[in-house]
Amino acid sequence: GIAELVNDGVTGALFAPDDPEDLARLLEKLSNRRDVIDVWRKNLRPPRTMEDVATDMAAVYRCLIAE
């Protein structure tokens, strides 16, 4: 889910699910504070590549085989 990927206030913002008023408040706040989006953008890490995932999985399998 998104909540696991977003660090609230650092890399984005979370809002209450099924609460359009909460989303509206967030969007209004962001429309008045566009600098916040720039800060979030700078704090984002690049997504993991498939090569990264494959390397990690290969390491797991190597450990399992060695046991």
VEXPA-79034 format. One line per field, with one value per atom (N, C-alpha, C): residue in three letters; atom name; z, y, x. Coordinates in Angstrom, 3 decimals. Example, Ala and Ser with C-alpha at 12.3 -4.5 7.8 and 13.67 -1.06 7.14 Angstrom:
2
aa	[ALA,ALA,ALA,SER,SER,SER];
at	[N,CA,C,N,CA,C];
w	[7.800,7.800,7.800,7.080,7.140,7.870];
v	[-5.690,-4.500,-3.300,-2.250,-1.060,0.030];
u	[13.190,12.300,13.200,12.850,13.670,12.900];
//
This chain:
67
aa	[GLY,GLY,GLY,ILE,ILE,ILE,ALA,ALA,ALA,GLU,GLU,GLU,LEU,LEU,LEU,VAL,VAL,VAL,ASN,ASN,ASN,ASP,ASP,ASP,GLY,GLY,GLY,VAL,VAL,VAL,THR,THR,THR,GLY,GLY,GLY,ALA,ALA,ALA,LEU,LEU,LEU,PHE,PHE,PHE,ALA,ALA,ALA,PRO,PRO,PRO,ASP,ASP,ASP,ASP,ASP,ASP,PRO,PRO,PRO,GLU,GLU,GLU,ASP,ASP,ASP,LEU,LEU,LEU,ALA,ALA,ALA,ARG,ARG,ARG,LEU,LEU,LEU,LEU,LEU,LEU,GLU,GLU,GLU,LYS,LYS,LYS,LEU,LEU,LEU,SER,SER,SER,ASN,ASN,ASN,ARG,ARG,ARG,ARG,ARG,ARG,ASP,ASP,ASP,VAL,VAL,VAL,ILE,ILE,ILE,ASP,ASP,ASP,VAL,VAL,VAL,TRP,TRP,TRP,ARG,ARG,ARG,LYS,LYS,LYS,ASN,ASN,ASN,LEU,LEU,LEU,ARG,ARG,ARG,PRO,PRO,PRO,PRO,PRO,PRO,ARG,ARG,ARG,THR,THR,THR,MET,MET,MET,GLU,GLU,GLU,ASP,ASP,ASP,VAL,VAL,VAL,ALA,ALA,ALA,THR,THR,THR,ASP,ASP,ASP,MET,MET,MET,ALA,ALA,ALA,ALA,ALA,ALA,VAL,VAL,VAL,TYR,TYR,TYR,ARG,ARG,ARG,CYS,CYS,CYS,LEU,LEU,LEU,ILE,ILE,ILE,ALA,ALA,ALA,GLU,GLU,GLU];
at	[N,CA,C,N,CA,C,N,CA,C,N,CA,C,N,CA,C,N,CA,C,N,CA,C,N,CA,C,N,CA,C,N,CA,C,N,CA,C,N,CA,C,N,CA,C,N,CA,C,N,CA,C,N,CA,C,N,CA,C,N,CA,C,N,CA,C,N,CA,C,N,CA,C,N,CA,C,N,CA,C,N,CA,C,N,CA,C,N,CA,C,N,CA,C,N,CA,C,N,CA,C,N,CA,C,N,CA,C,N,CA,C,N,CA,C,N,CA,C,N,CA,C,N,CA,C,N,CA,C,N,CA,C,N,CA,C,N,CA,C,N,CA,C,N,CA,C,N,CA,C,N,CA,C,N,CA,C,N,CA,C,N,CA,C,N,CA,C,N,CA,C,N,CA,C,N,CA,C,N,CA,C,N,CA,C,N,CA,C,N,CA,C,N,CA,C,N,CA,C,N,CA,C,N,CA,C,N,CA,C,N,CA,C,N,CA,C,N,CA,C,N,CA,C,N,CA,C,N,CA,C,N,CA,C];
w	[0.000,0.000,0.000,-0.263,-0.327,1.028,2.103,3.431,3.743,3.174,3.396,2.560,1.515,0.603,0.872,1.517,1.756,3.203,3.401,4.732,4.901,5.643,5.741,6.170,5.344,5.627,5.161,4.729,4.292,2.790,2.322,0.890,0.258,1.006,0.510,1.672,1.411,2.464,2.385,3.539,3.625,4.056,3.611,4.038,4.344,5.104,5.550,4.357,4.293,3.198,3.333,2.216,2.185,2.874,2.826,3.435,2.438,1.549,0.527,1.119,2.293,2.919,3.350,3.839,4.223,3.004,1.910,0.668,0.191,0.261,-0.169,0.675,1.996,2.868,2.473,2.195,1.797,0.484,-0.490,-1.782,-1.660,-0.820,-0.615,0.028,1.034,1.691,0.678,-0.162,-1.140,-2.197,-2.544,-3.547,-3.020,-1.697,-1.082,-0.676,-0.702,-0.277,-1.304,-2.493,-3.557,-3.237,-2.360,-1.967,-1.271,-0.623,0.065,-0.930,-2.085,-3.106,-3.555,-3.686,-4.067,-3.009,-1.737,-0.647,-0.720,-0.900,-1.007,-2.167,-3.293,-4.486,-4.193,-3.470,-3.137,-2.180,-1.342,-0.347,-0.895,-2.075,-2.647,-3.040,-2.765,-3.259,-4.578,-5.487,-6.740,-6.456,-7.251,-7.022,-7.285,-6.621,-6.845,-8.255,-8.858,-10.192,-10.069,-11.145,-11.154,-10.907,-11.360,-11.107,-9.602,-8.895,-7.437,-6.772,-7.175,-6.597,-6.893,-8.133,-8.522,-7.741,-7.540,-6.761,-5.332,-4.734,-3.366,-3.291,-4.246,-4.249,-4.452,-5.314,-5.517,-4.221,-3.473,-2.184,-1.203,-1.193,-0.318,-0.698,-1.985,-2.439,-2.125,-2.272,-1.940,-0.447,0.393,1.839,2.120,1.442,1.665,1.210,0.092,-0.441,0.489,1.087,1.938,3.270,3.654,4.972,4.932];
v	[-1.190,0.000,1.254,2.328,3.625,4.029,3.723,4.135,3.565,2.409,1.815,2.493,3.188,3.817,5.303,5.942,7.382,7.654,8.463,8.938,10.265,10.238,11.376,12.641,13.670,14.942,15.037,13.908,13.893,13.636,12.615,12.279,12.374,12.851,12.976,13.203,13.008,13.207,12.109,11.665,10.668,11.368,10.838,11.368,10.199,10.478,9.424,8.804,7.487,6.843,7.130,7.184,7.422,8.728,9.721,11.020,12.121,12.434,13.450,14.823,15.120,16.404,16.484,15.369,15.343,15.553,14.897,15.083,16.528,17.105,18.492,19.440,19.219,20.060,19.961,18.734,18.529,19.244,19.098,19.748,21.266,21.784,23.232,23.703,22.964,23.304,23.294,22.262,22.161,23.253,23.679,24.746,26.060,26.213,27.427,27.274,26.061,25.786,24.895,25.396,24.593,24.205,24.944,24.609,23.258,22.859,21.568,20.427,20.530,19.485,19.381,20.505,20.474,19.760,19.998,19.320,17.822,17.433,15.999,15.372,16.065,15.536,15.298,16.217,16.070,14.912,14.607,13.547,12.146,12.063,10.747,9.990,8.709,7.836,7.243,6.961,6.334,4.950,4.530,3.208,2.109,0.994,-0.146,-0.682,-1.082,-1.669,-3.165,-3.771,-5.226,-5.927,-5.327,-5.901,-5.932,-4.855,-4.823,-5.947,-6.097,-7.129,-8.519,-8.736,-10.036,-10.353,-9.366,-9.566,-9.966,-9.280,-9.622,-11.023,-11.378,-12.711,-13.797,-13.550,-14.512,-14.736,-13.670,-13.799,-14.647,-14.450,-15.247,-16.723,-17.020,-18.409,-19.021,-18.232,-18.737,-19.126,-18.308,-18.607,-19.873,-20.032,-21.213,-22.493,-22.399,-23.563,-23.951,-22.951,-23.189,-23.844,-23.728,-24.287,-25.774];
u	[0.805,0.000,0.848,0.209,0.874,1.456,0.753,1.229,2.613,2.940,4.254,5.332,4.932,5.891,6.090,5.119,5.174,5.541,6.559,6.908,6.165,5.074,4.161,4.895,4.778,5.418,6.851,7.433,8.834,8.922,8.209,8.232,6.846,5.897,4.530,3.590,2.312,1.318,0.278,-0.135,-1.193,-2.470,-3.580,-4.872,-5.782,-6.801,-7.705,-8.435,-8.459,-9.187,-10.681,-11.344,-12.793,-13.179,-12.288,-12.579,-12.237,-13.160,-12.864,-12.559,-13.118,-12.819,-11.349,-10.819,-9.411,-8.521,-8.856,-8.102,-8.218,-9.402,-9.593,-8.743,-8.689,-7.857,-6.386,-5.942,-4.547,-4.240,-5.118,-4.891,-4.909,-5.792,-5.815,-4.509,-4.053,-2.788,-1.643,-1.607,-0.524,-0.601,-1.799,-1.927,-1.369,-1.362,-0.809,0.655,1.181,2.564,3.259,3.427,4.044,5.484,6.142,7.517,7.587,6.491,6.455,6.664,6.059,6.200,7.654,8.329,9.750,10.581,10.275,10.994,10.739,9.483,9.162,9.920,9.941,10.621,12.105,12.745,14.163,14.407,13.423,13.566,13.290,12.718,12.400,13.655,13.648,14.709,14.238,15.166,14.751,14.162,13.191,12.612,13.640,13.441,14.339,14.123,15.216,15.122,14.856,14.443,14.256,15.589,16.683,18.002,18.291,17.933,18.107,17.312,16.064,15.198,15.764,16.188,16.731,18.003,18.853,20.076,19.749,18.786,18.369,17.791,16.960,16.346,17.408,18.386,19.458,20.236,20.453,21.157,20.351,19.039,18.182,18.291,18.192,18.276,19.642,20.715,22.045,22.117,21.552,21.527,20.731,19.617,18.785,19.475,20.169,20.884,22.041,22.686,23.845,23.462,22.225,21.809,21.655];
//
